[in-house]
């Protein structure tokens, strides 16, 4: 049942493969543009994150003041924290980039170690790939930590650029896969 539903989605999407291809190409181009000035992309993304946190704080504050039954001081603390962190990120995105890069270094290091230990203790097939994933995360975390604070100037923008390129590539591959059966049907 689930397989036929999935195939139905692909069949409806198949006629829009050109739009999916265009989206993929646009994301790849944006990724390369982002890699062209990783420092600017880093600062811009930190500022955007600050604005998102401020808007989140405003919506949460309105919800907190309007709601009577689920009002807690933890929600109050959460929207005050969103507001303060958002204001800090907007007022000084470079300091925000420094902090976020250090947090990412710790996240990659600890998360990678956890994945390595988990993979080594499991009997999963192909666990070598899980170990490799963890080791790469550990190495990235260590490199970020060693090169911090200089890495804060470029890493977030670099990660965004690479992420856009790989996401675009996956959309391009999906579009080409969707187009393939159309050629076979047209030839028949």
N, C-alpha and C positions, 0 to 999 in steps of 0.2 A: 504494500500500500504506500509506504513512504517513498520507495524507489519510483513508483509511477508519478507521485506528486512532484518529486524532484525533476523527473524528466519533463513533466508538464511545464514547470517553470523554465527549463532550458528551451523548450520548444517556443514558448511565448517570447523569450529573450532573443532567440536566434535571429529574428528579423531586425533586431536593433544592434547587431554586431558592429556595425560601422560607428555608432555612437560610443560603444564600449571601447573600440579601438582608439577613437579620438580622445576619449578620457584618459586612456593609458598613455598615449603619446604626450598629452598635455601634462600629466603628472611627471613623466620622465623629464620633459623640458623644464618644468618648475624645479625639479630636483637638481638638475645641473645648474640652474640659475642660483639656487640656494647654496650649492657648493662653491659658486663663484665668489660669494662674500659671506662666509660662515659667521663672522663676527656680527655683521648687521642682522642676519637672520636670528642669531642668538639673542641679541638685544630686543629685537621686535617680538620674538616669541615670548620672552619673559614679560614684556609689557602687556602683550595680549593676555597672558595668563593672569596678570594683575587685574586687568579689567574684568576678566571672567570671574575672578574671586570677588570683586566688588559687586558685580551684578548678582552673583549668588548670595552674597550677604544681604543685599537689599531685598531680594525675593524671600529669603529665609526670615528676615526681620518682619516683613509684612505678614508672612504666614504665622509667625510666632505671636504677633500682636492680635491677629484676627482669630486664632484658634484658642479655644478655652479648655478643651478636654486633653490635648496632648502637649500642653505647654510645660517644658522642663527647662531647668537652668543649664543643662548640657546643650540644648539647642541654642540658647542665648549665648553661651560661651562659643559655640561653633560659628555663629554668624559674626560675632565680634572678632574672632580670630581670622575669619575670611576677610573681613573689612580691613583689619590691621595689616595682614600679610599682603593683601591686594594693594593697599596704599604704599607699602614699602616697595613692592615690585615695580609699581608705576613711577614712584618718585626716584628710584635709583635701580634701574634694571641691571646695571653692571654688578652691583652687590647681590642682587637676586640671582644672577647667572653664576656668581661664585658659590653661593650657598647651594643652589640646585645641582651644580656639577659635583660638589662634595657629597651631597646626598645620593646622587646617581652612582658615584664611585663606591660608596658603602653598599648600596643596593645591589650593584653588579657583583661585588666581591662576596657578600654574604649569600646572595641568591645563587651564585655560581657554585660556591662551596656546598651549599645544601643540595643542589642538583647532582654534583659529583658523588657525594656520600650516599644520596638516595639511589643513584644508578648503580653504584658499586655494591650496595646491599640488596639490590633486587636481582631477580633472575629473568628479567624481561628480555625478549629477543631484541636484537639490534641495540643493546644498551650502550654500545660503544659510541653511538651518535649522541646519546644523552650525556655521556661523560665528556665528549668533545664540546657539546654545547655549554656545559658547566665550566670547563677549562677555559673556553674562549671568554665567557663572562668574567671569570676570575682575573684573567690577564687584562681585559679591558678595565676592570675596576682598579687593579694595581697601577696600570698605566695612567689612568685618570688621577689617581691619588698622588703618584710620584710627580706628575707634571702639573699638579694643581699649584698655584692659581692660574697659570698660563693656559691650561686646557679649558678653563671656564670661558675664555674668549672665543673659542671656536667649536667646542664639542657639541653643544646643543644644536647649533646651526648645521654642523656636519651630520649629526644623527637625523635631523629633519630632512636634509637633502638626500641622504642615502635611503631613508625610509620612503620618501616620495618616489625615488627611482625604482625601488623594488616593488612598491605598490603599483606603480604605473606598468612595470614589466608584467606583473601578474594579470592586470587587466588586458594588456595586449595579448598575452598568451590565451586568456579566456576568449577574447574576440576572435582570434585565429582558429581556436578550437570550434567555436560556434559557427564559423564560416565554412569550415571543411565539409561537413555533410551537405551543405547547400550545393557545392560544386559537384559532388557525387550524384545528387538527385537531379541536377540540371543536365548532367552528361547522360543519365539514363533516360 
